[in-house]
């Protein structure tokens, strides 16, 4: 874990510096990914290092990965209660507190992590998604998405009856709507618990981003993986407790945000770059990696048409239709 020393005024005076040195801050940062996951290696860890360098050590971090400080669904509560100062939130796990931010989980919007991240960054800079996060007493620093979700299963799932009655792992309640629209049963299970659930037969299929599969070793327990579907997305948002963020100088705040912007696009591109190599690797292992046919994609699209309207209606928030319109415009081809 990374630590740092807090420089006290009295110590500075006793050493003869005369003026007060800038007080350093150690931010306790939590997330639920392991340090071997691409999101951690190319995202969280990279950002912490960039911030420490940009601020000349004024800001450093004590990192709590792999749910060490709080479970995936409790990261926001941990920040609000003071257990953590910052957290990388998986927004679908916080749909009760951040329902508008669950828009990223809707199917059919973006085709790559870079495309989705560019849209999310704009929506976090201003507008309803940012406002909703600020209402929970945390400040969004940057956000990025995973590549579009595909289906992983022990048999090939195409369209229509293939999905009927299947228990499908989804990331939160919004993506569960996608599973239901296809004829399956959406079951929300955190990423670290998916492997044993498939292995023990609790799940028939999993909606999952391909770049994240190695981090959970899901290729060991499935035999079929789609490559050209778009079953929704997943957004991560780095947040800092608002009272702490507001106490920082404008320069330091800017350094946190600017380094975050760079890291967001970096981790998105890294994920996109990793997918083609993973597909080749899995194929060599005997896994059937397959593309949906045109007819299958057409049928899937038809089945999913009602999901967006249902999402907006269920939220009962006047801002939901605005969010959908903004998101659609930002990801339009």
Beta strands, then each sheet from edge to edge (+ up, - down):
strand 1: 25-30
strand 2: 59-64
strand 3: 86-90
strand 4: 138-145
strand 5: 149-153
strand 6: 167-170
strand 7: 185-188
strand 8: 205-209
strand 9: 224-226
strand 10: 235-241
strand 11: 288-290
sheet 1: 2+ 1+ 3+ 10- 4+
sheet 2: 7+ 6+ 8+ 5- 9+ 11+
end
